[in-house]
Amino acid sequence: MEKKTIDPKLMLDKAIDMSMKLAGTEFPVSIFPNRIQRIIREVHECHSYPTDYIAASILTAIAVGIGNTHLVQIKQGWQESPILYMALIGRPGANKSHPLSFAMKPFLDFDYQQNQEYENAYAEYERQMCMSRKERTENGYEQFPMEPVRRRFLVSDVTPEGLSLIHAQNKRGLCLWADELSAWFKNFNRYNNGSEEQFWLSVFSAKTTISDRKSAKSSIFIKRPYISVIGTIQKKILGELAKGERSSNGFIDRILFVMPNLQQKARWNDKELPANIEQEWYAIIDKFICLECNYNDKGEVEPYILHFDEEAKKRLYEWQHRFSELCDREGNDTIVSIYCKLEIYIIRFCLIIQLARWTCGECDKTHIDLLTVERAIRLTEYFKESALSVQHIISEVVLNSQQQTIVGQLPCTFTTAQATHIAEQNGMKERTLQRFLNDNIGILFRKEKHGEYSKINP
């Protein structure tokens, strides 16, 4: 019988996560290298920002730093980019935006500097274009000067057409930073019905996008898009996400939700953030910004491909088989769809975690190793639980008054007979009730055994 050795790093990870849970944090902070764990801890202690928000923002910032420079390959023909769609959920005043601003500040400063350089370069370009070809030649300039391009990582409120143009000039990748995510998805139908939503569905899978511009005869062709999305949303308007086709076309299932259980509003304190903490974070992101980005002779990005070592791949496949069994037992199609997207995300998490460890000097980046896979599994479990909690909230929001009354009157555990009796008292037929129960297994209800149920959040 094969003897299993206990990895001391995994034992330490478990101890760190246990201590964080005791402090009210569910996010598995142990997935990060020690340098980043310290940054998260100091930012939380000094600013009282919820740890879940800080950690999720930092995770997204690392993914943006990687962009299209690296891909992870699970098998021949199956490669994943570190694209994340992240939503920080909380009530007003829950300190959602500040951790996001901290994590993205290095990119913001980079973009600001690049914008200044672009404005100077464009002014010089216009000056040369005012010359005749002869004058340009006599002064040692190119006969046909190239219009400068503005390098950037961040975009805000922008149309798909405008975003495609920016992305064509920044093929390494972008991040849509939407302080209020509701403005992002509410604008999906502002120009062409459903087209913007389809654009984001395609981008998530890094499918080739083509934008036909009205003002030009040519099309913008992006072979492998990389656009991550992060923003905040208030808990009370989560129901907006389920409107239109978003509840049926898999759009919601692509979003990673962060919703810490905040019982109290954060209290101010006098502790200042050590100067070296912000410097440390800048240094980490700067290493990502400076990652070599190779281009082929057609100007397309040629990413560096990371593979799994044998031990890591074996563990990942083992997890996926068990996860598939969970899907097989799940009766709710919405939950199954969420699980299917998490199978994609775990591969992306592996790439992000491995490169975060490499950047902090804790490993190399020749392969995805076993420790990275173990950490990605814990992170996936966190987002699974968050997604189920969000689905529960959305389901309650979209219930009609009759359904809300019935759910409210049902005891914590109940039988089909009890539920039928309560439904009849509220004017709901038995067949309708059975369909309602089945549609909400895994969201509002848990099926304990034949004819017996329990409420997930009584």
Secondary structure, 3 states (H helix, E strand, C coil): CCCCCCCHHHHHHHHHHHHHHHCCCCCCHHHCCHHHHHHHHHHHHHHCCCHHHHHHHHHHHHHHHHCCCEEEEEECCEEECCCCEEEEEECCCCCCHHHHHHHHHHHHHHHHHHHHHHHHHHHHHHHHHCCCHHHHHHCCCCCCCCCCCCCCCEECCCCHHHHHHHHHHCCCCEEEEEEEHHHHHHCCCCCCCCHHHHHHHHHHCCCCEEEECCCCCCEEEECCCCEEEEEEEEHHHHHHHHCCCCCCCCCHHHCEEECCCCCCCCCCCCCCCCHHHHHHHHHHHHHHHCCCCCECCCCCECCEEEEECHHHHHHHHHHHHHHHHHHHHCCCHHHHHHHHHHHHHHHHHHHHHHHHHHHCCCCCCCEECHHHHHHHHHHHHHHHHHHHHHHHHHHHHHCCHHHHHHHHHCCCEEEHHHHHHHHHHCCCCHHHHHHHHHHCECCCEEEEECCEEEECCC
